[in-house]
Amino acid sequence: MLKSILKRFKPLKNYYKDTRKNRMKLSRILSVVLVGTIAFTASAMAGGTKAGTKISNAPTLSYSMGGTAKTAKAPVASYVVDKKINFTLTRSEATEHKVVAGKTKLVEFKLNNIGNSAENFKLSKWHNVQNVKFSSKKFYVDTNGNGVLDKAERVDSILVKKLAIDGSRKIWMELKIDPKAVIGKRSDSGLLAQAVDASSKPYKASAKNRMNAEDIVFADASVYGPVDRVRDGKMSMWYGFTIVKDNNNVKLDIVKEYEKTVKDPVNGTNNPKSIPGAQVLLKYQIKNNTKTVAKNVTFTINYNPSIVRLAMPKEIVEYGIKKPYFITDKSGRETGKSVETKKGTITFTIPQIKAGETFYPHTATIIK
């Protein structure tokens, strides 16, 4: 090794041929210089350096010959930092979701670039368990980075552009659930992100290490083997979707069956009018026309106590009515619970109304 170095420095050639003592001294000098150069090279390779960065070492040889200080330059050693592709894809919500057939569901992911270069990522969909079909799937990207899905970002996108080193970007996946999806069935549906070059083509790992060129190295992990593997430049994540009943679609039909004056102080029951002292009966109909049970049903009727009052039982007994307010079922049987919660407010409570069932709240009042 010593001979090869001396050949590059002609001023040392004759000195090397001199005495054995001088050769030993020169060897000690060169050893110190070379060790220092190697230590400098190692410190220049700190982790996290941006891909494409050129690292150069320009060592200098210093020595003394015949009492004269001399220096000599060695060839510059340089290389390029390679591109390390590494990223993660995470969920921003609970894994499992309950969805309704025919409805739209929006879920959120987060893409994190932990490599050493800004990268583009191509987005695509995938399914694991396919017991539920999705009539459409769209991806929305938080292009302005504010963490909110803005109206302008509701554009189906398959590319995240130039995600900075240590940067992150939210991605929303919108699913349209098949209207014919069966209640109780479950499917996984997810997002696959793949690092791509400027022309949206997938990267290929470099086979050899080229010291003066930017090579490609994959450092990503694997989340789900069949879709992405360790160090393949791909990352997947998914959510689970189970079809459930559309409880929000339970709509009770409420109609006023009648509001009639049955008796007044002047005409009696012969074509009575709504004058002071008249008796007025009110009846509503609440019907469940859906296929789902409605629970904890509450119906409230308000009246103005300064204008009307609740009828006394003796005033309405002739109509077969025993109370000024009550609920009946389709057969006319009294059911549920009726309470005047405060003056002028009557609350009717029905524990549940099954599909096709009908209930009838009643009130009987007297005009003051």
C-alpha positions as CSV (number, residue, x, y, z in Angstrom):
1,M,0.0,0.0,0.0
2,L,2.8,2.4,0.9
3,K,4.5,1.8,-2.4
4,S,1.3,2.6,-4.4
5,I,0.9,5.9,-2.6
6,L,4.5,6.9,-3.1
7,K,4.3,6.3,-6.8
8,R,1.8,9.2,-7.0
9,F,4.2,11.6,-5.2
10,K,7.4,11.7,-7.2
11,P,9.2,14.0,-4.6
12,L,9.1,11.1,-2.2
13,K,10.5,8.5,-4.5
14,N,14.2,9.1,-3.8
15,Y,13.5,9.6,-0.1
16,Y,11.9,6.1,0.0
17,K,15.1,4.6,-1.4
18,D,17.1,6.2,1.4
19,T,17.7,4.7,4.8
20,R,15.5,2.1,6.5
21,K,15.1,4.7,9.3
22,N,13.6,7.3,7.0
23,R,11.2,4.7,5.4
24,M,9.9,3.8,8.9
25,K,9.3,7.5,9.7
26,L,7.5,8.2,6.5
27,S,5.3,5.1,7.1
28,R,4.2,6.5,10.5
29,I,3.4,9.9,8.9
30,L,1.3,8.4,6.1
31,S,-0.5,6.1,8.5
32,V,-1.7,9.0,10.6
33,V,-2.9,10.9,7.5
34,L,-4.8,7.9,6.0
35,V,-6.6,7.0,9.3
36,G,-7.9,10.6,9.6
37,T,-9.2,10.5,6.0
38,I,-11.2,7.3,6.5
39,A,-12.8,8.8,9.7
40,F,-14.0,11.8,7.8
41,T,-15.6,9.7,5.1
42,A,-17.6,7.7,7.6
43,S,-19.0,10.8,9.3
44,A,-20.2,12.2,5.9
45,M,-22.7,9.2,5.5
46,A,-25.1,10.2,8.2
47,G,-28.6,8.8,7.8
48,G,-31.4,11.0,6.3
49,T,-29.3,12.8,3.7
50,K,-31.4,13.8,0.7
51,A,-31.2,11.5,-2.3
52,G,-29.0,12.8,-5.1
53,T,-26.7,14.6,-2.7
54,K,-23.1,14.4,-3.9
55,I,-20.6,13.7,-1.2
56,S,-16.9,14.5,-1.9
57,N,-13.7,13.9,0.1
58,A,-10.5,15.7,-1.0
59,P,-7.7,14.4,1.2
60,T,-4.3,16.2,1.4
61,L,-1.0,14.6,2.3
62,S,1.4,16.6,4.5
63,Y,4.9,15.5,5.4
64,S,8.4,16.8,6.1
65,M,11.4,15.8,4.0
66,G,14.9,16.9,4.7
67,G,13.6,19.5,7.1
68,T,11.2,21.0,4.5
69,A,7.4,20.8,5.0
70,K,5.6,19.5,1.9
71,T,2.0,18.8,0.8
72,A,0.5,16.7,-2.0
73,K,-3.1,16.3,-3.1
74,A,-4.7,12.9,-3.5
75,P,-7.5,12.0,-6.0
76,V,-10.9,13.3,-4.9
77,A,-13.3,10.5,-3.7
78,S,-17.0,11.2,-4.4
79,Y,-20.3,9.4,-4.6
80,V,-24.0,10.1,-4.8
81,V,-26.6,9.4,-2.0
82,D,-29.1,6.8,-3.3
83,K,-32.9,7.2,-3.2
84,K,-34.4,5.3,-0.2
85,I,-38.1,4.8,-0.8
86,N,-39.9,4.3,2.4
87,F,-43.5,5.3,3.4
88,T,-46.5,4.3,5.5
89,L,-50.2,4.2,5.0
90,T,-52.4,4.4,8.1
91,R,-56.1,4.5,9.0
92,S,-57.5,7.7,10.6
93,E,-60.6,6.0,11.9
94,A,-61.8,2.8,13.6
95,T,-61.2,-0.3,11.4
96,E,-64.8,-1.6,11.2
97,H,-67.7,0.4,9.8
98,K,-71.4,-0.3,9.6
99,V,-72.9,0.7,6.3
100,V,-76.3,0.6,4.6
101,A,-77.1,-0.8,1.2
102,G,-77.4,1.9,-1.5
103,K,-75.7,4.5,0.7
104,T,-72.3,6.3,0.3
105,K,-69.5,5.9,2.8
106,L,-66.4,8.1,3.2
107,V,-63.3,6.9,5.1
108,E,-59.9,8.5,5.7
109,F,-56.3,7.4,5.3
110,K,-53.0,9.1,5.9
111,L,-49.9,8.7,3.7
112,N,-46.5,9.5,5.3
113,N,-43.3,9.8,3.3
114,I,-40.4,8.7,5.5
115,G,-37.9,8.2,2.7
116,N,-35.1,10.6,1.7
117,S,-36.7,12.2,-1.4
118,A,-40.0,13.8,-2.4
119,E,-42.1,11.2,-4.2
120,N,-45.2,10.7,-6.3
121,F,-47.6,7.9,-5.2
122,K,-50.1,6.2,-7.4
123,L,-53.4,5.2,-5.8
124,S,-55.5,2.1,-6.6
125,K,-58.3,0.1,-5.0
126,W,-58.3,-3.5,-3.8
127,H,-60.6,-5.9,-2.0
128,N,-59.9,-8.8,0.4
129,V,-63.2,-10.4,1.4
130,Q,-65.8,-9.6,-1.3
131,N,-69.1,-10.4,0.2
132,V,-70.3,-6.9,-0.5
133,K,-70.1,-5.1,-3.9
134,F,-69.3,-1.5,-4.3
135,S,-70.8,0.1,-7.3
136,S,-68.1,2.8,-7.3
137,K,-65.0,3.9,-5.5
138,K,-63.3,7.3,-5.6
139,F,-60.2,8.7,-4.0
140,Y,-59.9,12.4,-2.9
141,V,-56.5,13.9,-2.0
142,D,-55.9,16.7,0.4
143,T,-54.0,18.7,-2.2
144,N,-53.7,21.9,-0.2
145,G,-52.6,20.1,2.9
146,N,-55.1,21.7,5.3
147,G,-56.4,18.4,6.6
148,V,-60.0,19.1,5.4
149,L,-61.8,17.7,2.4
150,D,-62.7,20.9,0.5
151,K,-65.2,21.1,-2.2
152,A,-62.5,21.7,-4.8
153,E,-60.8,18.5,-3.8
154,R,-63.8,16.3,-4.5
155,V,-62.3,15.2,-7.7
156,D,-61.5,11.5,-8.2
157,S,-57.7,11.2,-8.2
158,I,-55.2,8.4,-8.5
159,L,-52.0,10.3,-7.8
160,V,-50.4,12.1,-4.9
161,K,-47.8,14.5,-6.3
162,K,-44.4,15.4,-4.9
163,L,-45.0,14.4,-1.2
164,A,-42.1,16.0,0.6
165,I,-39.6,14.3,2.8
166,D,-41.3,13.8,6.3
167,G,-44.5,15.0,4.7
168,S,-47.9,13.5,5.1
169,R,-51.2,13.8,3.1
170,K,-54.7,12.8,3.9
171,I,-56.6,10.6,1.4
172,W,-60.3,10.0,1.5
173,M,-61.9,6.9,-0.1
174,E,-65.6,7.2,-1.0
175,L,-67.6,4.0,-1.5
176,K,-71.0,3.6,-3.1
177,I,-72.6,0.5,-1.5
178,D,-74.5,-1.9,-3.7
179,P,-78.2,-1.3,-3.3
180,K,-78.7,-5.1,-3.3
181,A,-76.2,-5.8,-0.5
182,V,-77.4,-8.3,2.0
183,I,-77.8,-7.3,5.7
184,G,-75.1,-9.0,7.8
185,K,-72.6,-9.5,5.0
186,R,-69.1,-8.0,5.4
187,S,-66.2,-7.0,3.1
188,D,-62.8,-5.4,3.3
189,S,-62.0,-2.6,0.9
190,G,-58.8,-0.7,0.8
191,L,-56.3,1.6,-0.7
192,L,-53.0,0.6,-2.3
193,A,-50.3,3.3,-2.7
194,Q,-47.2,2.7,-4.9
195,A,-44.2,5.0,-5.3
196,V,-43.8,6.1,-8.9
197,D,-41.5,8.3,-10.9
198,A,-42.2,11.6,-12.6
199,S,-43.9,9.7,-15.5
200,S,-46.1,7.7,-13.1
201,K,-44.2,4.5,-13.8
202,P,-43.4,2.2,-10.8
203,Y,-39.8,2.3,-9.6
204,K,-37.5,-0.7,-10.0
205,A,-34.9,-1.5,-7.3
206,S,-31.4,-1.0,-8.6
207,A,-29.5,-4.3,-9.1
208,K,-26.0,-2.8,-8.6
209,N,-24.5,0.0,-6.5
210,R,-23.3,2.7,-8.8
211,M,-21.2,5.1,-6.8
212,N,-21.8,8.2,-9.0
213,A,-25.4,7.6,-9.9
214,E,-28.7,7.7,-7.8
215,D,-29.7,4.1,-7.3
216,I,-33.2,3.0,-6.1
217,V,-33.6,1.2,-2.7
218,F,-36.9,0.0,-1.3
219,A,-37.2,0.2,2.5
220,D,-40.9,-0.1,3.0
221,A,-42.6,-2.8,5.2
222,S,-45.5,-5.1,4.4
223,V,-49.0,-4.7,5.7
224,Y,-50.9,-7.3,3.8
225,G,-48.8,-9.9,2.0
226,P,-51.1,-10.7,-1.0
227,V,-51.2,-7.0,-1.9
228,D,-47.9,-5.5,-0.8
229,R,-44.6,-7.2,0.2
230,V,-41.5,-6.1,2.1
231,R,-39.4,-3.7,0.1
232,D,-41.5,-3.6,-3.0
233,G,-42.5,0.1,-3.1
234,K,-46.1,-0.6,-2.3
235,M,-48.2,-0.1,0.8
236,S,-51.8,-1.1,1.6
237,M,-54.4,-0.4,4.2
238,W,-58.1,-1.2,4.4
239,Y,-61.4,-0.8,6.3
240,G,-64.0,-3.4,7.1
241,F,-67.6,-2.8,6.1
242,T,-70.7,-4.7,7.4
243,I,-74.2,-4.2,6.0
244,V,-76.8,-3.2,8.6
245,K,-80.4,-2.1,8.6
246,D,-81.1,1.5,7.7
247,N,-82.4,2.7,11.0
248,N,-82.3,6.2,9.8
249,N,-84.8,5.3,7.1
250,V,-87.6,4.5,9.7
251,K,-90.1,7.1,8.9
252,L,-93.4,7.2,10.8
253,D,-96.4,8.7,9.0
254,I,-98.4,11.1,11.1
255,V,-101.8,12.3,9.9
256,K,-104.7,14.1,11.6
257,E,-107.6,11.7,11.4
258,Y,-110.1,14.3,12.6
259,E,-110.6,17.5,14.6
260,K,-114.3,18.0,15.3
261,T,-116.7,20.0,17.5
262,V,-119.2,17.5,18.9
263,K,-121.3,19.8,21.1
264,D,-121.8,23.4,21.9
265,P,-124.0,25.2,24.6
266,V,-126.4,26.7,21.9
267,N,-126.8,23.9,19.3
268,G,-126.1,20.9,21.5
269,T,-125.1,18.1,19.2
270,N,-127.2,19.3,16.3
271,N,-124.6,20.9,13.9
272,P,-122.5,22.3,16.8
273,K,-120.2,25.2,16.3
274,S,-116.8,26.1,17.8
275,I,-118.1,28.7,20.2
276,P,-117.1,29.2,23.9
277,G,-118.1,26.1,25.9
278,A,-118.0,23.9,22.8
279,Q,-116.4,20.4,23.2
280,V,-113.7,19.6,20.6
281,L,-112.2,16.1,20.0
282,L,-108.9,15.6,18.3
283,K,-107.5,12.3,17.0
284,Y,-104.1,11.7,15.3
285,Q,-102.9,8.6,13.5
286,I,-99.2,7.4,13.8
287,K,-98.3,4.6,11.4
288,N,-95.1,2.7,10.7
289,N,-95.1,2.0,6.9
290,T,-91.5,0.6,6.9
291,K,-90.1,-2.8,7.6
292,T,-88.2,-1.7,10.7
293,V,-89.3,-1.4,14.3
294,A,-89.5,2.2,15.6
295,K,-88.6,2.3,19.3
296,N,-89.2,4.9,22.1
297,V,-91.8,6.8,20.2
298,T,-92.9,10.1,21.7
299,F,-95.7,12.3,20.4
300,T,-96.5,15.8,21.9
301,I,-99.6,17.9,21.5
302,N,-99.7,21.5,22.8
303,Y,-102.8,23.5,23.6
304,N,-103.2,27.1,24.8
305,P,-104.5,26.9,28.4
306,S,-105.7,30.5,28.3
307,I,-108.1,29.6,25.5
308,V,-109.0,26.0,26.1
309,R,-109.1,23.5,28.9
310,L,-109.0,19.8,29.2
311,A,-112.5,18.2,29.3
312,M,-113.7,16.6,32.4
313,P,-114.6,12.9,32.2
314,K,-118.3,13.6,32.8
315,E,-118.4,16.0,29.9
316,I,-117.2,13.5,27.4
317,V,-118.6,10.2,28.7
318,E,-121.4,10.3,26.2
319,Y,-118.9,9.8,23.5
320,G,-117.4,6.8,25.1
321,I,-114.4,8.7,26.2
322,K,-113.2,8.4,29.8
323,K,-110.1,10.6,29.7
324,P,-109.2,13.9,28.1
325,Y,-106.1,12.4,26.6
326,F,-105.1,8.8,25.8
327,I,-103.7,6.4,23.1
328,T,-105.4,3.5,21.4
329,D,-104.2,0.8,19.1
330,K,-105.9,-0.3,15.9
331,S,-108.5,-2.4,17.8
332,G,-109.4,0.6,20.0
333,R,-107.7,-0.7,23.1
334,E,-106.0,1.9,25.2
335,T,-102.2,1.5,25.3
336,G,-99.0,3.4,25.8
337,K,-98.6,6.3,28.3
338,S,-100.2,9.7,28.2
339,V,-99.1,12.5,30.6
340,E,-99.7,16.2,30.9
341,T,-96.0,17.0,31.4
342,K,-96.8,20.7,32.0
343,K,-99.8,23.0,31.6
344,G,-100.7,23.0,28.0
345,T,-98.4,20.1,26.9
346,I,-99.5,16.5,26.6
347,T,-96.9,13.8,25.9
348,F,-97.8,10.4,24.5
349,T,-95.2,7.6,24.7
350,I,-95.3,4.3,22.9
351,P,-92.4,1.8,23.6
352,Q,-92.3,0.5,20.0
353,I,-94.3,0.6,16.8
354,K,-93.7,-2.5,14.7
355,A,-93.7,-2.6,10.9
356,G,-97.3,-2.0,9.8
357,E,-98.7,-1.0,13.2
358,T,-100.8,2.1,13.8
359,F,-101.5,4.0,17.0
360,Y,-104.0,6.8,17.8
361,P,-103.4,9.7,20.2
362,H,-106.7,11.4,21.4
363,T,-107.5,14.7,23.2
364,A,-110.8,16.2,24.3
365,T,-110.9,20.0,25.2
366,I,-113.4,22.7,26.0
367,I,-113.2,26.2,24.5
368,K,-113.2,28.8,27.3
